[in-house]
Amino acid sequence: MKKPSRENRKQTGCSCWGDCTCSEKAKGPEPWYSFRNCVTHISIIIISVLMARFWLHVIYPSSFVALAGKDPLDAPVWHEVPCSNDYEEEVFLECKPKRCGRAVMDNLVSRDDAEHLLRLAKRGLSHGGSNGGASILDLHSGALSMGDKFVNIFKIAETDDSLFTEEDFRIYRRVKDQIRQAVADKFDVPVDKLHLTKPTFFSRMDTKKAQTKHDEYWHVHVDKETYGSFHYTSLLYLTTYKNDFQGGRFVFADKDYNRTVEPRVGRVSFFTSGSENPHFVERLREGVRYAITVSFTCDPAKAIADPKIK
Ligand SMILES: *[C@@H]1O[C@H](CO)[C@@H](O)[C@H](O)[C@H]1NC(C)=O
């Protein structure tokens, strides 16, 4: 069979998208020409799909998707997940989760308050610090990481009047109350049924090599298993992903995806503490990451008081 002339091709213009009436109209060489066009188009589609998949894989290795990216949120993020049966046996009917999930809010805590708390965290932690990559400061118990142990920050405060001020504690309480109210609203719990519990603490993560189990924050865990009393866990971030550190994203380890919350100064995330919310913090690659974990329980017997200057 003879190849169609250049003129013939122009005239017919048949492709695999067309209704290919041309195959009826055009006699002789036409079907061959149509087939070649079709193969070209399908190849382009296949190559595009493969390239898109490749780049998506480069951008999101092992299925990481952002629940809340680094940029400010226009509106709070809410991601509901089915509750685990962790709460079934419990008696705190008004308070225990009726629905479960994660929320992220950027406009709850003011930037000034977050920055004040960051200065407070830095000041407190400057008196101690773990040998490994994770240090804590707990203003309720006074626990401060020191080497591979803990010391009491209030003992140190006795010899240093300028360590904490009334203002520090006032802001700490205000921020805690703002978060408690937001948790109560989101989960439809009377706010007076929601109690602060321990541990509630500042954390500092850096890239030092882990020395003890406490330093290994990157293992998947469930808060209700790790700390029996928790019903709702919240986090207030005091530094920002990519500006202050690399790595260090908060990750909900779901079956289908790893859903990340990228820390940013003043961002609050909170979630039900049961096994519907397994999570970990990605290992830090650079910089220093500060946050506060504020924990709530439904069990009045597990409540702790607000911190004050001792
Ligand atoms: C989530 O990330 C962890 C650690 O990188 C990885 O082992 C796991 O396979 C990821 N899960 C999904 C669903 O991609």
The ligand as an ORCA input file, in Angstrom:
! r2SCAN-3c Opt
* xyz 0 1
  C       4.816      7.163     56.966
  O       6.153      7.494     57.241
  C       6.892      6.443     57.836
  C       8.257      7.003     58.190
  O       8.812      7.703     57.116
  C       6.944      5.281     56.853
  O       7.640      4.214     57.464
  C       5.539      4.852     56.507
  O       5.562      3.840     55.534
  C       4.721      6.018     55.993
  N       3.326      5.614     55.837
  C       2.636      5.782     54.706
  C       1.220      5.354     54.729
  O       3.138      6.240     53.704
*
